[in-house]
């Protein structure tokens, strides 16, 4: 594996200085008067304070040093019909001989950062009776330090092929997966298209269409928790999906604004990070970390997945939602997730073998509730569990 090379995170001094200059001369719009936080958007004063903190106090180099305590690599990965993707990934092997190879796949507006809290818990669990894992956590193509294809059509199928190629290159002939947001769809495609390698998948976002025999089922016949989950999905579909329509139709136009203005990207991200979590106490540093990893790359490339994957939610029998996953599928349901289809809907397309409803937590489970997610994954993939025990 001569072409798998260690990678050190280092943003150019010139970029960090450019950001400071842009923040110094940022034009902050208060034309509507004082508007404070609501469920969906950041208030003027809160955004102003964040901009000032980023400008005057934020220290990327300190966080960069922390990032480099993890094992980073880059390697070219081939995808049929496209140029090679220069893929960035974290790779941490457990000291345990019984460790299971696990691919962790993030989504938008996340990054490989989402794996940072769970890698130590997965690779070296404090409880020796819990399953351990060798963890591979790539940056999606176009995210972080991974390149993106210059050709159109690089959709979820190609993401799945890219990551399957990475795991094969690393010597993992058989492995399991975990994914949230776009990662949940990508690992489903991996299970469908690479069944000889993907032994099982675990997800924490649940996209499904109601099967014909359940389309007329009254909402009142679902459990109280299922009704709450469906209400959360309805809330997201009604109040929060405007960003999705813009990103799947105008990713390049929007990307130019984000690529040029750190304030624009900060405002776009912060409302979502708050609205999509379950009262998670984001610090100013965390918010800026998450924004900066996108700003330093190509925001347009990171959003292009919305345009290329728009067919995921249609009823095309060739799409993800029209094909059945035979391998065991596990699910961790957090109440502030964005899409939470009922289990019986999911069972039409997935061989559900594990399903746990949590009482708190939101869209970024690995960041908000790392221990709960890891405990579920370890139980699902335990040697005597529903995947390997059978």
C-alpha positions in Angstrom: 0.0 0.0 0.0 2.7 2.4 -1.0 0.1 4.9 -2.1 -1.5 5.1 1.3 0.5 8.0 2.9 0.3 9.6 6.3 -1.3 13.0 6.3 -0.8 16.0 8.6 -3.5 18.6 9.0 -2.1 22.1 8.4 -4.0 25.0 7.1 -1.8 27.7 5.4 -1.0 30.8 7.5 -2.2 32.9 4.5 -5.7 31.4 4.7 -6.0 32.0 8.4 -4.8 35.6 8.0 -7.2 36.1 5.1 -10.1 34.9 7.3 -9.1 37.4 10.0 -9.1 40.2 7.4 -12.5 39.2 6.0 -14.0 39.0 9.6 -12.5 42.4 10.4 -14.3 44.1 7.5 -17.5 41.9 7.5 -20.7 43.8 6.9 -23.2 42.5 9.5 -26.8 43.1 8.5 -29.0 44.4 11.3 -31.5 46.0 9.0 -34.4 44.2 10.6 -33.6 45.4 14.0 -32.7 43.2 16.9 -33.8 39.6 16.3 -32.7 36.9 18.7 -32.6 33.2 18.5 -35.6 31.2 17.4 -35.9 27.6 16.5 -34.4 28.0 13.1 -32.1 31.0 12.9 -29.4 32.7 14.8 -30.0 36.2 16.2 -28.1 39.3 15.2 -26.3 39.8 18.5 -25.4 36.1 18.8 -23.9 36.1 15.3 -22.0 39.3 15.9 -20.5 37.9 19.1 -19.4 34.7 17.3 -17.8 36.7 14.5 -15.9 38.8 17.0 -14.8 35.7 18.9 -13.6 34.1 15.6 -11.8 37.3 14.7 -10.1 38.1 18.0 -9.8 35.0 20.1 -10.3 31.8 18.2 -7.1 29.6 17.9 -7.2 27.1 15.0 -3.7 26.0 15.6 -4.6 24.7 19.0 -7.3 22.5 17.5 -5.1 21.5 14.6 -2.6 20.1 17.1 -5.4 18.1 18.7 -6.5 16.8 15.3 -3.0 15.6 14.6 -3.1 13.3 17.6 -5.3 11.1 15.4 -4.0 8.9 12.6 -4.6 10.6 9.2 -3.9 9.2 5.8 -4.6 10.0 2.1 -4.8 7.6 -0.8 -6.2 7.7 -4.4 -9.3 5.6 -4.8 -10.6 4.6 -8.3 -14.3 5.0 -9.1 -15.6 3.6 -12.4 -16.2 6.3 -15.0 -14.6 9.0 -12.9 -11.1 10.2 -12.1 -9.4 8.9 -8.9 -10.6 10.5 -5.7 -7.7 11.7 -3.4 -9.4 10.4 -0.2 -8.6 11.6 3.3 -9.4 9.2 6.2 -8.7 8.4 9.8 -7.6 4.8 10.5 -7.3 3.5 14.1 -6.7 -0.1 14.8 -7.7 -1.7 18.1 -5.2 -3.6 20.3 -7.9 -6.3 20.7 -7.5 -9.4 18.6 -11.3 -9.8 18.3 -11.8 -6.3 16.9 -14.2 -5.9 14.0 -13.4 -3.6 11.1 -15.9 -0.7 11.0 -16.4 2.0 8.4 -17.9 5.2 9.9 -19.5 7.6 7.3 -20.5 11.1 8.2 -22.8 13.6 6.3 -23.5 17.3 5.8 -22.8 19.7 7.5 -20.5 17.4 9.4 -17.1 16.1 8.6 -14.6 13.5 9.8 -14.8 15.5 13.1 -17.9 13.5 13.9 -15.7 10.4 14.5 -13.3 12.0 16.9 -15.3 11.3 20.1 -16.2 7.8 19.2 -12.9 6.5 17.9 -11.3 6.0 21.4 -14.6 4.4 22.7 -14.8 2.0 19.7 -11.2 1.0 19.5 -10.4 0.6 23.2 -13.6 0.2 25.2 -13.0 0.4 28.9 -15.2 -2.7 29.4 -13.4 -5.7 28.1 -16.7 -7.5 27.5 -17.8 -4.9 24.9 -17.0 -5.4 21.3 -13.9 -3.5 19.9 -13.4 -2.2 16.4 -10.8 -1.2 13.9 -12.2 2.2 12.8 -11.9 3.8 9.3 -13.5 7.2 9.1 -13.1 8.9 5.7 -13.9 12.4 4.7 -16.7 12.3 2.0 -15.4 13.3 -1.4 -15.5 17.1 -1.5 -15.4 17.3 2.3 -12.5 18.2 4.5 -9.3 17.1 2.8 -10.8 14.7 0.2 -11.0 15.8 -3.4 -14.2 15.7 -5.5 -14.9 14.6 -9.0 -14.8 17.2 -11.8 -17.4 15.2 -13.7 -21.1 15.3 -13.1 -23.0 12.3 -11.8 -20.9 11.4 -8.7 -23.8 10.3 -6.6 -24.4 8.0 -3.7 -23.6 4.9 -5.8 -20.2 6.4 -6.5 -19.6 7.3 -2.8 -20.4 3.7 -1.9 -17.9 2.4 -4.6 -15.3 4.8 -3.3 -15.5 3.7 0.3 -15.7 0.0 -0.7 -12.5 0.5 -2.7 -10.9 2.2 0.3 -11.7 -0.7 2.7 -10.4 -3.3 0.1 -7.2 -1.3 -0.3 -6.7 -1.4 3.5 -7.1 -5.1 3.5 -10.5 -5.4 5.0 -12.3 -8.0 2.8 -15.3 -8.1 5.2 -16.4 -5.3 7.5 -19.4 -3.5 9.0 -20.6 0.1 8.7 -22.1 2.9 10.7 -23.6 6.0 9.1 -25.7 9.1 9.9 -27.2 11.8 7.6 -25.8 11.1 4.0 -23.7 8.4 5.6 -26.9 6.4 6.5 -27.8 6.4 2.8 -24.2 5.7 1.6 -23.8 2.6 3.8 -27.2 1.3 2.6 -25.9 1.6 -0.9 -22.8 -0.2 0.2 -24.8 -3.1 1.6 -26.8 -3.3 -1.6 -23.9 -3.1 -4.0 -21.2 -4.9 -2.1 -22.9 -7.6 -0.2 -19.9 -9.9 -0.3 -18.0 -7.4 1.9 -20.5 -5.5 3.9 -21.7 -7.9 6.6 -24.1 -5.5 8.3 -24.9 -1.8 8.7 -26.0 0.4 11.6 -27.7 3.7 10.9 -29.2 6.6 12.9 -31.3 8.3 10.2 -34.2 6.5 8.7 -35.5 7.2 5.2 -38.4 5.1 4.0 -41.6 5.4 2.1 -44.8 4.1 3.7 -45.5 0.6 2.1 -48.8 0.3 0.3 -50.5 -1.7 3.1 -49.6 1.0 5.7 -50.4 4.1 3.6 -53.9 4.3 5.2 -52.9 3.4 8.7 -54.1 6.2 11.0 -51.4 8.0 12.9 -53.3 7.2 16.1 -52.4 3.5 15.7 -48.7 4.2 16.0 -47.2 4.3 19.5 -46.9 7.6 21.3 -43.1 7.7 20.7 -43.6 6.8 17.0 -46.1 9.7 16.7 -43.5 12.0 18.2 -40.9 10.8 15.8 -43.2 11.3 12.9 -44.0 14.8 14.1 -40.3 15.6 14.2 -40.0 14.4 10.6 -43.0 16.6 9.6 -41.5 19.6 11.4 -38.2 19.1 9.4 -40.1 18.6 6.1 -42.2 21.7 6.7 -39.8 24.2 8.4 -36.2 23.1 7.6 -36.0 21.7 4.1 -35.6 25.0 2.3 -31.8 24.6 2.6 -32.0 21.2 0.9 -33.9 22.6 -2.1 -31.3 25.3 -2.5 -28.4 23.0 -2.1 -29.7 20.4 -4.6 -30.6 23.1 -7.2 -28.0 25.9 -6.7 -25.0 24.3 -5.0 -22.4 26.3 -7.1 -24.2 29.6 -6.7 -24.5 29.2 -3.0 -21.0 27.8 -2.8 -19.5 31.0 -4.2 -21.0 33.0 -1.3 -19.7 30.5 1.2 -16.3 30.1 -0.4 -15.8 33.9 -0.2 -17.4 34.8 3.1 -16.7 33.0 6.4 -19.6 35.0 7.9 -22.0 33.6 5.3 -21.0 30.0 6.0 -21.1 30.6 9.8 -24.6 32.0 9.6 -25.8 29.1 7.4 -24.3 26.4 9.7 -25.0 27.7 13.2 -28.8 27.7 12.9 -28.8 24.2 11.7 -26.3 22.9 14.3 -28.6 24.3 17.0 -31.9 23.3 15.5 -30.9 19.8 14.6 -29.5 18.8 18.0 -31.2 18.1 21.3 -30.1 21.1 23.4 -26.5 20.3 22.8 -24.3 23.0 24.4 -22.3 24.0 21.4 -19.2 26.1 22.4 -18.0 29.0 20.1 -14.9 26.9 19.4 -16.9 23.9 18.3 -19.1 25.9 16.0 -16.2 27.6 14.3 -14.3 24.3 14.0 -17.2 22.8 12.1 -17.5 25.8 9.8 -13.8 26.2 9.2 -13.3 22.6 8.0 -15.9 23.4 5.2 -14.6 26.9 4.5 -11.0 25.8 3.9 -12.2 23.4 1.3 -14.9 23.6 -1.4 -18.4 24.3 0.0 -19.8 23.8 -3.5 -18.3 20.3 -3.8 -19.6 19.4 -0.3 -23.1 20.5 -1.3 -23.1 18.8 -4.7 -24.1 15.5 -3.1 -27.6 17.1 -2.7 -27.9 17.7 -6.5 -26.5 14.3 -7.4 -28.6 12.3 -4.9 -31.9 14.0 -5.4 -33.4 10.7 -6.7 -32.9 9.0 -3.3 -36.4 9.9 -2.2 -38.2 8.9 -5.3 -40.0 5.6 -5.9 -37.7 4.5 -8.7 -37.2 0.7 -8.1 -33.5 1.1 -8.8 -33.1 3.7 -6.0 -32.1 2.8 -2.5 -35.7 2.9 -1.3 -36.8 0.3 -3.9 -34.3 -2.5 -3.0 -34.1 -4.8 0.0 -31.0 -5.1 2.2 -30.6 -8.7 3.3 -27.7 -8.2 5.7 -28.6 -7.4 9.3 -29.5 -3.7 9.8 -29.4 -2.0 13.2 -30.9 1.4 14.1 -30.4 3.9 17.0 -33.3 6.3 17.1 -32.7 9.7 18.7 -35.8 11.9 19.1 -34.4 15.0 17.6 -33.2 13.3 14.4 -34.5 14.8 11.2 -35.9 11.7 9.3 -37.4 9.0 11.6 -39.5 6.6 9.6 -41.3 4.0 11.7 -39.7 0.6 12.1 -42.4 -1.2 10.1 -41.8 1.2 7.2 -38.0 0.5 7.4 -38.6 -3.3 7.5 -40.0 -3.2 4.0 -36.5 -2.4 2.7 -34.2 -3.5 5.5 -33.6 -6.7 7.5 -34.0 -4.9 10.8 -32.3 -6.9 13.6 -31.7 -4.1 16.2 -33.8 -1.1 17.0 -33.3 1.1 20.0 -35.3 4.3 20.8 -33.4 6.8 22.9 -34.9 9.4 25.1 -32.6 12.3 24.1 -30.2 13.2 21.3 -30.4 14.6 17.9 -29.0 14.5 14.3 -25.3 14.4 15.2 -25.4 11.4 17.5 -21.7 10.6 17.4 -21.0 14.2 18.6 -24.0 14.7 20.9 -24.4 11.2 22.4 -21.1 9.4 21.6 -21.3 6.8 24.4 -25.0 5.9 23.7 -24.2 5.4 20.0 -21.1 3.4 20.7 -22.9 1.2 23.2 -25.6 0.4 20.6 -23.0 -0.3 17.9 -21.1 -2.6 20.2 -24.2 -4.5 21.2 -25.4 -4.9 17.6 -22.0 -6.1 16.4 -21.2 -8.2 19.5 -19.9 -11.7 18.9 -23.1 -13.1 20.5 -25.3 -10.3 19.0 -27.8 -10.2 16.1 -25.0 -9.9 13.4 -22.3 -12.4 14.4 -24.2 -14.5 17.0 -26.5 -15.9 14.4 
